[in-house]
């Protein structure tokens, strides 16, 4: 069962609710609500998911009562059991242990502690689409840059396939944005012709891994009319 807040009075372990205000997804373990992670969801199954990534969630239906578990990088740990706890707040819990969970309330995101750092806990399978959004409010300055650090391995398709462009005010002359990996290769370009013409995407694409940074760079020459640009690059989780 999946419903929106407020949750029903009668609950069964595994029931999920969606906060209509924040979009956060929560699952009822039988004892308490646990964040399911940025809308990523939980895999219900009597057997564990194959090739899990750190932070993936599994609702184990092979045991009674059913248990919500999280992959800590080497093992499935029961949420709320030994080695796992859920803390809610806007700052990370002090002195965490591997497998501990932190629900960051201000951004409605679940994190898991790997033993050395907090990472986003999202049960997102390989091949899932991941939009990466770049926003340049107002008039883009010469060479303006937006940096997006990567938290998961992604593939950027050739010609930036599936990506989208928007501007509130069209440029007077043709304008180009460049997408690259900081310290690495150029992945592609976004070209907007003068006036109302549609933007085009090109480039070889490529792969990025956690820790790398995607950078979008505006061209060196300022356009006198271009304003309020939004670009969404559609990547795929690998």
N, C-alpha and C positions, 0 to 999 in steps of 0.2 A: 504494500500500500504506500502510495506517495501522495501527500496532501500539502497544503500551505498552512503556515501558522494562522491561528493558534492550533496546536495539535489536538487530536481527539482525546476524550477522557479515557477510552479503552485502547490499550496499546499492546502489540505483539512484538517480541524481539525481531528486529529487521525492518520494522516500519520506518519510513523516512518522511521527513517534512522539509518543505522549502520555505525559507523566510522571504516573503514577497517584497520586503523592503530592501534587503541586501543581496538576495539571490543565493545565500548560503544554504547548503544542504546538510541536514542533521539526520543521524540514524539512532534509533532506540535500541540499546544493548540488552534491555531487560531490567537494567538498573539505573541508567542515566542516558542523556543525549550526548552523542559524540559527533563532532564535525566530520563530515565526509570529504572535506577538502575541495574548495573552490568549484563545486559543481561537478567534480570529476567522478563521483559515485563510488560504489563498493561492489566487488564481485562476489555474489552469493553462490556457493558451490560446496559439495561435500569433499572436494579435493582442491588443493591449493592451485592458484593460477600458475601457468608455466612462465619461465624466464621473467620473474618479477624484478622491478626496479625499487630502489630504496624509497620508502614512503608509500608503496602500493598497499591498498587495503583489501582484505579478504574476509567475507562473512562466512565462517565455517559452519555449515549446516550438518556436518557429520556427528556433532556432539549435541547433547541435550543438557542444559539449554544451549542454543547456538551462541557462538562467540565471534566477536569482531577482532580481527588480528591485523597486524601491520608488519611489513617486511622491513627489518632494520639493516639490511645489507647482507646478512648471513643466515637469518632465521625468522620464522613467523612468530611474533610476540603478541600475546593476548592483550588487547587494550583494556587497561584497568587491572591487569594481572601483574605478576612479578616482572619488574623491569620496565613497566609501562604505566604512564599516568597522563592525564590530560589537564593542562593548565590553561586558563582563559585570561587574557590580558593584552595590553598593547606593547609590553616589553617582554623579552625572553625570560623564562624562569631561571633562577639561580641554581648552580650546581646540578645540571641535568645529567641523567644517565642515558646510555644508548637505548633508543626505542621510545623515550619519552615523547609525548605529543604536546604541542602548544598551539592553541587556537588564538590567532591574532585578531582580536575583535574589531579593530578599527578598519581592517581591510577584508574581513570575513575569509581568512585563509588558514588552513591547517598546515603546520610544520612538524617534522619529525627530527629528532636529534640523532645523528649518526654515530656519535661518540667523539666527534671533533667539531661539528658544525650543525646548525639548523638548516634543513633543506625543505623545500615545498613538498608536501605530501599530496600527490594527485594520482589517482588511479586512472592513468591515461595510457591506453595500449599503443604499441608501436604502430605507425601508420596513421595515427590520429592527426587531424589538421590543427595547426596552432597559428592563430593570427598574431602578428607582431605589428603594433600600431605606433606610428611616428606622427606627432602633431607639432606643427609650427604655427603658433598663433601670431597674428599680425603679419607684417612684412618680413620675409626671411632676410636676415643679414647676410652679407657676403661671406661665403664659406661656413655658414652656420652648421653646427653639428649636433646630432642627437645620438646618445650612446645608450644601448640596451644590453646589459650583462645577461649572459645565458645561464639558465639553471638546469637545462636538460639538453640532450643531444637532438639537433634538428637538421633537416635537409631543406635547403632553399632550391626550388626547382629552376630549371633553365628558363630563361625569358621571364622569370618571376611570375610564372603561370598562376592564375587565380588571384593575383593581387589587384588592389583597387586604389584609385586616386581621387582626391577631391580638393577643390579650392573655392573659396567664397568669391574671390575676384580674379579674373583671368589675367595672365601676364601680357604685357605689351609685345614682348619678343619671346622666341622659343627659350625654354628654360629646362635645365637638367639637374636632377639629383643623382648622387652616386651612393650605392650600397656596398659596403665592404666589411671585412673582418679586421678589427684593429690589429695591426702588426701582421696582417695576412693578405689574402687575395681580394680583389674586387669581384663582387658577386653579380652585380648588375647595375643598370641605370633606369631611371624613370624620366621620361622626356615629355614635357608638356609644350605643345605648339602655341604660338601666339593666338590670342582670342579664345573662342569657345570650343576649339577642337579637342578631341579626346586624347588623354595621355597614352603613351605607349611604353611597354616594358621590354627590356632586352638584357642579355648577359648569360653567362654560363651557369650561374648558380653555384652551389657547393654546400659543404657540410660545416656545421659549427658544433662545438662541444661545450659542456659546462665550464665556466671560467673565462671563456672567450667573450668578446664584446662585439656586437653588431653596431655599426655606425652608419647613419645616413648623413650625407654632406650636401649642402646647397652649393650651387655654382658660385664662382668668384664674383661674377658681375651681378649687382643688385638690379632687380626689375622694379620699375616705379609703380606698378599697379598690382602685381601678384600679392595675394594676402590670404591668410588663414588656410593653410595647407594641411591636409590629412592624407597619410599614405598607410595602407595596410598591406603588409607582405604576408602571404599565405605560405607557411612552412609546414613540414610534416615531421612528426616525432619519429626518431630512428631507434 
